[in-house]
Amino acid sequence: MTSLSTADPSTVKISDIDVEPPEGSGIEVEPPVVYDGIVIEPPPDDSFMDPAGYFSEKLFDLEMRVVYPRSWVFVGDLSQLRKPGDYVTETIGTEPVMVVRGRDGTLRAFVNVCPHRASTLVEGSGNCGRALVCPYHGWTFHLDGRLAATPHPRGFVEPVDRGAYGLREVRVDVWLQFVFVNVSGDAPPLHEWLHPAPEQFARHNLEAATRVYELDDEVNANWKVMMDNAFCDYHLEFVHSNTLGRFADASTLREDIWEYTGRLTSQWSDEQLARTDVLPALAETNSYGSVAFGVFPNWFIAAFPNGGCSLMWWNPISLDKSRARVWNYSPDPDADARSDFEMLKAVQAEDYAICEKVQQGLRSRSYRPGPQHYLELRVRGHQRRLMKMLADAIRRGDG
């Protein structure tokens, strides 16, 4: 798989991922797609996407119908799904989904909608017992999705065909302890989607880490503003000057991008390393810093030399509002994590504030996207994948 890196910033050219045919080659180049007045094409190599793309209700609706359902989207971890009847829920674009542990021990994912009158079946996470029961009319489903019972069945003109009214099953897969769902069923295999994160983290022992604290907030910003910020490493020493920026030396940061992922590696300071028990199994390149991956469309994982990690993901609520969540994992669940938690809350508050400022500034009629810094390579990689997926969907007639 093709990758690009900031190891030599002067050579970074994201269009090399999807090479345009040379002029005079005789190969036809498809004209740009225009949707709701916005040119849907990868932005130029030295800049960013059209600001109008952050404020189009029509484009936002297309993103919810196309981008999220056709991607692998994180929904939870295995600690939530240990026993039969355990379930987690998520909304992927506009599609409510759930993952449930069956009585046979199998994980299955379903659209979280009763096929009778469209009520969602369960909320949040928990245990539903031996069956899923619709709160609206009491239709009952086995944990494998089959329709088990319909109250007062003689009230229907024709007997209800149980085989025709089971829950719609969708794709689910697990990497380490992290659970993902693909609603459309046609995304590449999860391991390919995450490439090269599984290989990178093979010796971090993340499957043994325990979730120790979490954050769940709403931010007044479009989900793409949140993703741009999450994948931007140019802002660390400025937005986070009193928190994370104290440990982020820009000269040690390196970015790389692949088809669906972008990686950041960073050297830790002597102060940080002095407080860390580095896993002996890690290679030298991983032992002295953190490794973070952004995964299209909305997930981020940062792994640390001690075997801990942080997850972050951002879900659209509306055109200008997003849900931001963080889960932090530790190799030692009994360790005192209060100071780390306070640091995390401060860092997130700083990010939320700057995202809301950007959301406001993007509406300026005088603003045009500026040049790309080499520590914004991951932003451009994400925008390029997004624009390509949208343009392909529009050309297929999905718009």
C-alpha positions in Angstrom: 0.0 0.0 0.0 1.3 3.5 -0.9 2.4 5.7 1.9 3.7 9.2 2.2 5.9 10.7 5.0 7.1 14.0 6.4 10.6 12.6 6.8 11.5 15.0 4.0 8.9 17.8 4.0 10.2 19.2 0.7 9.0 16.0 -1.1 5.6 15.7 0.4 3.0 15.6 -2.4 -0.3 13.9 -1.4 -1.5 13.6 -5.0 1.1 10.8 -5.5 -1.4 8.5 -3.8 -3.8 8.8 -6.7 -1.6 9.7 -9.6 -3.2 11.7 -12.4 -2.6 10.4 -16.0 0.1 12.5 -17.8 -1.1 15.1 -20.3 -1.4 13.7 -23.8 -1.6 10.1 -22.6 -5.0 9.6 -24.2 -6.5 8.6 -20.8 -9.7 10.5 -20.1 -9.8 12.4 -16.7 -13.3 12.6 -15.2 -14.4 16.3 -14.7 -14.7 17.5 -11.1 -18.0 16.7 -9.3 -20.0 19.8 -8.2 -22.5 19.1 -5.4 -24.6 21.8 -3.8 -22.3 24.4 -5.4 -19.2 22.8 -3.9 -16.4 21.2 -6.0 -16.0 17.7 -4.6 -12.4 16.8 -5.4 -9.2 16.4 -3.4 -7.9 19.8 -2.5 -4.6 21.0 -4.0 -1.4 19.6 -2.5 -0.5 22.8 -0.7 -3.9 23.7 0.7 -7.2 22.4 2.1 -10.8 21.8 1.3 -13.4 24.4 0.3 -14.8 26.1 3.5 -18.3 25.8 2.1 -18.1 22.0 2.6 -18.4 22.6 6.4 -21.8 24.3 6.1 -23.7 22.5 3.5 -26.7 20.6 4.9 -27.0 18.6 1.7 -23.3 17.5 1.8 -23.6 16.7 5.5 -26.6 14.4 4.7 -24.5 12.7 1.9 -21.6 12.2 4.4 -24.0 10.5 6.8 -25.5 8.3 4.1 -22.3 7.3 2.4 -19.1 8.0 4.3 -20.0 6.5 7.7 -21.9 3.4 6.5 -19.2 2.5 4.0 -16.4 2.7 6.6 -15.3 0.7 9.6 -16.5 2.6 12.6 -15.5 2.0 16.2 -18.4 1.1 18.5 -16.9 -0.2 21.8 -14.6 -2.7 23.4 -14.8 -6.3 24.5 -15.0 -5.4 28.2 -18.6 -4.4 27.5 -19.4 -7.6 25.7 -18.3 -10.4 27.9 -21.6 -12.3 28.7 -24.5 -13.4 26.6 -27.0 -10.5 26.3 -24.3 -7.9 26.7 -24.7 -5.1 24.1 -23.4 -1.8 22.9 -25.1 0.7 20.6 -23.9 3.4 18.3 -25.2 5.6 15.5 -23.2 5.3 12.4 -24.1 8.2 10.2 -27.9 8.0 10.5 -28.0 4.3 11.1 -28.6 3.1 14.7 -26.6 -0.1 15.3 -26.0 -2.5 18.1 -23.5 -5.3 18.8 -24.7 -8.1 21.1 -23.0 -11.2 22.5 -25.2 -14.2 21.6 -26.0 -17.2 23.8 -23.6 -19.2 21.7 -20.8 -16.7 22.5 -20.8 -15.1 19.0 -20.6 -11.4 18.5 -23.2 -10.1 16.1 -24.1 -6.6 14.9 -27.6 -5.5 13.9 -29.4 -2.4 12.8 -30.9 -1.3 16.1 -34.4 -0.8 14.7 -37.6 -3.0 15.1 -38.8 -4.0 11.7 -42.4 -3.6 12.8 -42.7 0.2 13.5 -39.0 1.4 13.6 -38.5 2.0 17.3 -34.9 1.5 18.4 -34.6 -1.6 20.6 -31.9 -0.8 23.1 -29.9 2.2 24.2 -26.4 2.9 25.5 -24.8 -0.4 26.7 -25.9 -3.1 29.1 -27.4 -6.6 29.2 -30.7 -7.4 27.6 -31.0 -10.9 29.2 -32.1 -13.8 27.0 -33.8 -11.8 24.3 -34.2 -8.3 22.7 -37.7 -6.9 23.4 -39.0 -3.9 21.5 -40.3 -1.2 23.9 -43.0 -0.1 21.5 -45.2 -3.2 20.9 -43.2 -6.0 22.6 -41.9 -7.8 19.5 -39.2 -10.1 20.8 -36.1 -11.3 19.1 -33.5 -14.0 19.8 -30.0 -12.8 20.4 -29.1 -14.1 16.9 -31.6 -11.6 15.4 -34.5 -14.1 14.6 -38.0 -12.9 15.4 -39.2 -15.0 18.4 -42.6 -13.7 19.3 -45.3 -11.1 18.4 -47.9 -10.2 21.1 -51.5 -10.8 20.2 -50.7 -12.5 16.8 -54.4 -13.0 15.9 -54.7 -9.3 15.5 -52.8 -9.3 12.2 -54.7 -9.9 8.9 -52.2 -12.6 8.0 -49.8 -14.5 10.3 -46.5 -12.7 10.7 -43.7 -14.4 8.8 -41.0 -14.7 11.4 -38.4 -15.5 8.8 -39.1 -12.2 7.0 -39.1 -10.0 10.1 -35.8 -10.7 11.8 -33.3 -8.0 12.6 -31.0 -6.8 9.8 -27.5 -8.1 10.4 -24.4 -6.0 9.5 -20.7 -6.6 9.6 -18.7 -6.7 12.8 -15.0 -7.4 13.5 -12.6 -7.0 16.3 -9.0 -5.8 16.5 -7.3 -6.5 19.8 -10.1 -5.6 22.2 -11.7 -2.9 19.9 -15.0 -3.6 18.1 -15.9 -2.1 14.7 -18.9 -2.2 12.5 -19.3 -1.7 8.8 -22.9 -1.1 7.9 -22.7 -1.3 4.1 -20.8 -4.6 4.2 -18.5 -3.7 1.3 -15.5 -2.0 3.1 -12.2 -3.8 2.8 -11.4 -6.2 5.6 -10.8 -4.5 8.9 -7.1 -5.5 9.1 -6.6 -3.8 5.7 -8.5 -0.7 6.7 -6.3 -0.3 9.8 -3.0 -0.9 8.0 -0.3 -0.6 9.2 -1.6 0.0 12.8 -1.9 -3.8 13.7 1.7 -4.4 12.7 2.9 -1.3 14.5 1.1 -2.1 17.7 1.8 -5.9 17.7 4.2 -5.6 20.7 2.4 -3.0 22.7 0.2 -5.6 24.5 -2.8 -3.3 24.2 -5.2 -6.3 24.5 -4.2 -6.4 28.2 -4.8 -2.7 29.0 -7.8 -1.7 31.0 -10.1 1.3 30.5 -9.6 3.5 33.5 -11.4 6.8 32.7 -13.4 8.4 29.9 -14.8 11.7 28.7 -18.0 12.4 26.7 -18.7 15.9 25.5 -20.6 17.9 22.9 -18.8 20.5 20.9 -20.3 23.3 18.7 -18.3 22.4 15.6 -18.8 20.4 12.4 -17.3 16.9 12.6 -14.8 17.7 9.9 -13.5 20.6 11.9 -13.0 18.1 14.8 -11.1 15.7 12.5 -9.0 18.4 11.0 -7.8 19.4 14.5 -7.3 15.8 15.6 -5.0 15.0 12.7 -3.2 18.4 12.9 0.2 18.3 14.6 1.2 21.8 13.8 -1.0 23.2 16.6 0.4 21.2 19.5 2.9 23.7 20.9 0.5 26.7 20.5 -3.0 25.5 21.5 -1.5 23.2 24.2 1.3 25.4 25.3 0.6 24.8 29.0 -0.3 21.1 28.7 0.6 18.7 26.0 2.8 21.2 24.2 5.3 21.1 27.1 6.2 17.6 25.9 5.8 18.0 22.1 9.0 18.9 20.4 8.1 19.6 16.8 11.6 18.6 15.6 10.8 15.0 16.8 7.4 14.7 15.2 7.0 12.6 12.1 3.8 12.0 10.0 3.0 9.3 7.5 -0.2 8.5 5.7 -1.7 5.4 4.0 -5.0 4.7 2.3 -7.2 4.9 5.4 -4.8 5.8 8.2 -2.3 8.5 9.2 0.5 8.0 11.8 2.2 10.4 14.1 5.4 9.3 16.0 6.9 11.5 18.7 10.0 11.4 20.9 9.2 11.6 24.6 11.1 14.0 26.8 13.5 12.7 29.5 11.0 13.9 32.1 8.3 11.7 30.6 10.5 8.6 30.2 11.7 8.9 33.8 8.1 8.3 34.9 7.4 5.4 32.5 8.0 1.7 32.8 8.8 0.9 29.1 7.7 -2.5 27.9 10.8 -4.6 27.2 9.1 -6.2 24.2 9.0 -2.9 22.2 11.5 -2.2 19.5 13.8 0.8 20.1 11.8 3.0 17.8 8.7 2.5 20.0 10.4 2.5 23.4 11.1 6.2 23.5 8.0 7.8 22.4 4.3 7.5 21.5 2.8 6.2 18.3 -0.6 7.5 17.2 -2.9 6.6 14.3 -5.9 8.4 12.9 -8.3 6.0 11.2 -10.8 7.2 8.6 -13.4 8.4 9.1 -13.4 9.4 12.9 -11.2 7.3 15.1 -7.8 8.0 16.8 -5.6 5.7 18.9 -2.4 6.7 20.6 -0.2 4.0 22.2 2.5 4.6 24.8 5.7 2.8 25.7 4.2 1.4 28.9 1.4 -0.5 27.2 -1.3 2.0 27.8 -3.3 3.9 25.1 -5.9 6.6 24.5 -8.8 6.3 22.1 -10.7 9.3 20.7 -13.6 9.4 18.3 -15.9 12.1 17.1 -19.5 11.5 15.9 -21.6 14.0 14.0 -24.8 15.1 15.9 -25.8 17.8 13.4 -24.2 20.1 10.8 -22.5 22.2 13.5 -22.4 20.0 16.5 -20.3 16.9 17.3 -20.0 14.4 20.1 -16.4 13.9 21.3 -15.4 10.9 23.4 -12.1 9.8 24.9 -11.3 6.5 26.6 -8.0 6.0 28.4 -6.5 2.6 29.0 -3.7 1.6 31.5 -1.6 -1.5 31.9 -2.2 -1.1 35.6 -5.8 -0.5 36.5 -5.0 0.2 40.1 -2.5 3.0 39.4 -3.4 6.5 40.5 -4.5 8.2 37.2 -5.9 11.4 38.6 -3.2 13.7 37.4 -3.3 12.1 33.9 -7.1 12.5 33.8 -6.9 16.2 34.8 -4.3 16.7 32.0 -6.6 15.0 29.5 -9.6 17.2 30.4 -7.4 20.3 30.0 -6.1 19.2 26.6 -9.6 18.4 25.4 -11.0 21.7 26.6 -8.3 23.5 24.7 -9.1 21.5 21.5 -12.8 22.1 21.9 -12.3 25.9 22.3 -10.1 26.1 19.2 -12.5 24.0 17.1 -15.3 26.4 17.9 -13.2 29.3 16.9 -12.4 27.7 13.6 -16.1 26.8 13.1 -16.9 30.5 13.5 -14.0 31.7 11.3 -14.7 29.3 8.4 -17.9 31.3 7.8 -16.0 34.4 6.9 -16.6 35.4 3.2 -13.0 36.6 3.0 -11.3 33.4 4.2 -9.5 31.2 1.6 -7.6 28.1 2.8 -4.0 28.9 3.5 -0.9 26.8 2.7 -0.2 23.4 4.2 2.5 22.9 6.8 4.4 19.6 6.7 2.9 18.8 10.1 -0.6 19.0 8.5 0.0 16.0 6.2 -2.5 13.8 8.1 -5.2 16.5 7.7 -4.7 16.5 4.0 -4.8 12.7 3.8 -8.1 12.6 5.6 -9.6 15.3 3.4 -8.4 13.6 0.3 -10.0 10.2 1.3 -13.2 12.0 2.2 -13.5 13.9 -1.1 -12.7 10.8 -3.1 -15.4 8.7 -1.4 -18.0 11.5 -1.8 -17.1 12.1 -5.5 -17.3 8.3 -6.3 -20.7 8.1 -4.6 -22.1 11.1 -6.5 -20.8 9.7 -9.8 -22.6 6.4 -9.0 -25.8 8.3 -8.4 -25.9 7.9 -4.6 -26.3 11.7 -4.2 
